[in-house]
Amino acid sequence: MTQTSLSPRAWTELMLLGLIWGGSFLAIRTALDEIGPLTSVLFRTGLAALVLWPLVILRGIARPASARAWRALLVMGVLNNVIPFSLMAWGQLHIPTGLTSILNASTAIFGVLVAAAVFADERLSPRKALGVGLGFAGVIAAIGPESLLRFDPTSVAQLAVLAGTLSYALAGAWARRTLSDLPPLTAAAGMLGMSTLVMLPLTLLVEGVPPLALAPATWAGIGYYALIATALAYLLYYRVLAMAGSGNLMLVTLIIPPTAIALGAVVRGESLAPSAYAGFAALAAGLLVLDGRLLRRAIRV
């Protein structure tokens, strides 16, 4: 499939989206200093839904009209928000924000495998297989092979983040199969609304009533990851998707980890092992192979 070149405006918005999502890891970790992982997710989905639903209504955009559509949004909310947000928030209690962002980049790798298993037009070509292999080598390097041989909070947290990325990949396949007839803004608002309905009783049961008497830094983190990195980012995501296409949009994955690593180092004094940087390099190489353009240029040369 031929991929369109990026205009300066598309590049600008793609970079902005990557910076916004890169900053979300620090914002979430800041909030986790005072609230639990499930509470952080409830605030994220609830506040973002409160922003997006009025936009759907004010713009007169079509809303889900059948029980089937609402069920599809419920499943999408669980796969794309409830499971990955919760697992990654818990994981960030035990591993640096930068490492979380590196592991999060494996979403694209799992996405290729899930798509190949589910859709007839997404077969695993030799190029894709090479990209997936490089990506998984990068994940193993980032985690550290020794972590796979022990069972402690750090290794479990890394596996939890990877499980979250697999859930993201499953969500992508589910959206393509069941939500393609819904306007993007409606799908995003509906997904976040259904996610909130799931998170509310779950949070009350496990962590109790969400506290409101929080430090300004905590509210700043919540406001950032809920309103900017979720509600606003969804709007920006679909703008970039329309301008650049899904293949180019995958490049945002390469922008997020450096942003998160730099913010984690500057704000929280975090440091990563050299193996984490080597892992990201291999993972980035895998993503570029999946993108395909560098290989095509090399072949032409």
Buried (B, 14 or more C-beta within 10 A) or exposed (E): EEBEEBEEEBBEBBBBBBBBBBBBBBBBBBBBEBBBBBBBBBBBBBBBBBBBBEBBEEEEBEBBEEEEBBEBBBBBBBBBBBBBBBBBBBBBBBBBBBBBBBBBBBBBBBBBBBBBEBEEEBEBEEBBBBBBBBBBBBBBBBBBEEBEEEEEEBBBBBBBBBBBBBBBBBBBBBBEEBBEEBBBBBBBBBBBBBBBBBBBEBBBEEBEEBEEEBEEEBBBBBBBBBBBBBBBBBBBBBBBBEBBBEBBBBBBBBBBBBBBBBBBBEEBEBEBEEBBBBBBBBBBBBBBBBBBBEBEEEEEE
